């Protein structure tokens, strides 16, 4: 009987990231569990990374690719600062991330990038990317192992798609409401997804800077 050998450069280490944008704020929440199959490698691994004073990148998926992508982006941001002598705006960072991912399109980073920050007008922005760099701006996005379940929840609570007609104006969420929605989403996710849990890190971006909050989740 022939022997088969297989190799895959990718490993899904689980986790979930969620981003919500408001009129003058943006928040990103992510859990801290890192898994491999049915084993938990660590209960305290961050999935959100601050890149500028007004932007944070959330990544789930293969931890090795997450580390490599963050290192490459930080090098490019530092080079941009040296060349232009000014900070990188969130919209420019979104474009930079697009070109970085597209450059690796033949062996893509196995991550689910969500970029959250404030634009030049101080308005919250969330950018969701596919593996080869295509992206779009929206009000809310989620990625990771619980993204399918959480997206339906966000459609209802943030997009209000089951509460109003599509022709009605959507009322923007307040910061406190957005925080409550994010926490409720992760509490629900931990009940249905073994790859999400332990703790959530929440970063709140406003014109006054970035604040952090945490909340314990289920550890089983």
N, C-alpha and C positions, 0 to 999 in steps of 0.2 A: 504494500500500500504506500503510495507516494507521501512524502512528508512536506507539508506546506509551512512556509515561514511568512509572516506578515509583519509589516512595520507601519506605524502611523505616527507622524510628527506631532499629532494633536492629542490633548487630554482635556476633557471638560471637568474643571474643578468646582463647578456649581456656583451658586450665589445669585442674588437678584439686586438690580439697581433700578431706582425710580427717580424721575425728575419732574418737577412741577414749576411752571413759570407764572408769575403774577404781574400786576401793573407796575410795581416797583421793587420786586423781589424775585428770587429764584431759590428753590430748595432742591437738594439731592440727598436721597437716602439709600443706604446699602447695608446689607447684613455682613457679618464678619466670619461666617463659617466657610472653611475650605475643605472640600471633600474629594475623595477618589473612590469611585464605585460606592460601596456601602460602608466605607471607612471615613472617619472624620480626621483629617490631618491636623487641623488647628481650629480653634474657636475664636481667634482674635487676629484675623487677617483683613486689613482694610481693602476696600474696593473703590474708594473715592480718593482722588489725588488733586491737590491744588496746583494749578499751573500758572495762574496770574492772580492779581489782587481781586479780580472780578470773575474768574472762571474756574470751574472744577470739572474734572473728567472722571466719569464712573465707568468701570470696566469689569465685566464678568467673563467667565470662560476659562481658557488655559492660562494658568498663573505664569508660566514661563513667557508666553507672548505678552501678557499684561506688563511684566517687568521690562521686557525689551522695548515695547512701544512707549512706555512712560520715559525710559531713559533716552530714547531717540528724540521724543518731543521736547524734553527739557533741554537737550543740547541745541536743538533748532531754535527754541525760544531764547536761549542765552545768546546765540549767535545773532539773532534778530536784534536784540537789545544793543549789542556791540556795533552792529552795522548802521542802525537807524537812530540810536540814542533816544529812544522813546519806548514806552511799554506797548506790548502787543494788545490790540483790542480783541474783544470776544469774537466779533465777526471775522477778523483776520485769523484768529486762532482756529475757528471752525474751518476756514479754507485751508490752513496749514495741515490740519488733521486729515482733511480730504486728500491732499496731495501725498501725504505720508502713507496713507492706506492704499491709495491707487498705485504707488510705486511698488508695493509688495503684492500686486494683484495675482501674480502667478503662484505665489505661496503665501496666501493672506494670513494676517494675524488672526488667530482664533479667539477673538474678543467681541464683546457687544458694546461698542462705545456709545455713551450718552454724555454730551457736553452741555453743561448748565452754567449760565452766567448772566450778566447784565450787558446790554448793548450800549452804544455811545449815548443814547437818550435816557439811560437808566431803567429801561424796560426789561423785564425778565425774558430769557430765551432758553429754549431747550432744543438741542440738535441730536437727531438719531441717525446713526450710520449703518450701512450694510458692510460686509467684510471687505469690499473693494473700494470703499470711500464715498459712494453715493449718499447724500444726506438731505435732510429737510428740516426746516424749523417748525416747531409746534409748541403747544401750550403744555403738553404732558407726554411723557414717553416712559416705557419700561423695557428692560432687557434682562435676560437670564432665565433660570429654570422655572421661575414662577410668572414669567411675563405674560403668558397666555391668559392666566386667571386674573392677574392684576389689571390687564388692559381693559377687560370688560368692566371691572370695578371702577376704573378711572373714567371710562366712557360715561358711566352713570353719574359719578360724584363730581367730576370736574367738567367733562364735556356736556353733561346734562342731556344726553341724547335720548334717554327714556323718560325724561321729565318734561321736555318741551318739544314743540314742533321744530323742524330743521330751519324754518324761516324766522323763528324767534331769536332775539339777541341773547347771548349767553352772558350771565352775570359773572364778572371776574371774582375769584376767590380771595378772601382776606388771608393774611399770613397765618393767623391762628387756625383758620379752617383748613388751609393746605397742610399744615403740620398734623392736624388731627386725621385728615384723610390718609396721609403717608403712614402714620403709625397704625391706623386701622388696617391698611392694606397689608402691612407686614405681619400683623397679628394673624390675619386670615391666611397669609401665605405659609406661615410656619405650621399651620394645622394640616396642610395638604401637600407640602413639599419637603422631603427629607433633606434636600440640599440647601435649604434656607433656614437660618435660625441663629441662636445664641445671643446676638445683640445687633442692634442697628445703629449706625452712625448717621447723623443728620447734619448737613451743613446748610446754613441759611445765609444767602448772599443778599446784601442790601447796599445802599450807597454809603452806609457807615462802616462797611467792612464785612467780614465773614465770622459768623458765630457757629459754634458746634453744640450738638446735643446728642445724647445717647439714651437708649432704652433697652432693657433686657428682654429677650425673647425665650421661647422654649429651647431647652438644651438636649432634648431627646430626638 
